[in-house]
C-alpha cells in the first residue's frame, strides 16, 4: 500500500480518509437497491422494522434506524391502510360462552386456536373467508371460502384444522367472536365432541380476538387488496397459496422474534426435543465434553476415571 501511494504521489493518511468517506456511500447504494426490490416485492406493505429484519436475514449489517432513513429519502414508506369492515352478527339467542383467554399464557402450539370470518371482494360479488389460527405461532391451520355466511363455512375451516393438528383433549381452547356461525349447535357440538374448550369474545369487543383480527388485516393488505379476483375458484387458489406458502412459510412476524410461523413452531419443537430428559436442553454437569478431534492429549486421562 505504501508503494502504491508513493507511485500515485498521495499520502497514506489521505488515501485512508478517502476510503472512509467513499465506503459508506457505496454501501448505502447497495442497501438502497435491495430495499427498493423488497418494497416492490411486498407491494409497499412492509414497515421499516420488517424490512430491516429481512435485510439482516440476508447478511446485511443494518439497524432499523438506518433503514427508516433510507426509506424516507427514497419515498419507500408503506402505504396508508384502508379502514377495516366488521362482519360479526351477534344478534341471536344462541348460547354464548365466557371468554377463557383473558389471562392465558401461551407456551406451546395447540393450546389456543382463534377463528374469524371476513369478506373478500370479487369483481361482481362478495364472498366470505373463515380462518382458524394457532394463537401461539400465528400459523393458519384451517380455512374455507364460500358465498354465504352459513355455519358450514366456519365448520369447513375447523375441520381442516382438526385434520392437520394434534392436540390434547381437554387442554385446547377454541376462541371466536359471538357470531351466529360460531354459536350454532353444529359448530359448538363439533368442538364438544372433540373435547375442545369453547371461548368467546365479549359482545362488540374485537380486542378480545385481536390475533384473528390482525391476521385478517394482514391478509387483505398483502393479498386480497392487491388483486381483483374474477371468480371464487381464482380467489380460492390465490388465497390458499398465500396462506400456505407466503404467510406460513415466508412472512416474518415481529411478535415471533422475526421468524415465520413455521420456523417458530420448529424452534419450539427443537427446544422440546433437547429438553426431553428434563434438562431444558442444557448440559447437566457444567460444559459438554470437547469433541474427540479437539480433546487435548493427556487431559482426558487426568480428568476422566479409567473404565474397567
Protein Blocks (a to p, Z undefined) as FASTA:
>chain_A
ZZmmmmnopafklmmmmmmmmmmmmmmmmmmmmmmmmmmmnoopacfklmmmmmmmnopa
cdfklmmmmmmmnopaccdddddddfbdfbbcbdcdddfklmcccfbehkbccddddddd
dfkbccdddddddfklopafbdcddfbdcfklmmmmmmmmmmmpccdehkaccdddfbfk
lmpmklmmmmmmnopacddddehiaklmmmmmmmmmmmmmmmmmmpccfbfklmmmmmmm
mmmmmmmmmmccfkloopafklmmmmmmmmmmmmmnonnopafblpadddfklpcghklm
mmmccdZZ
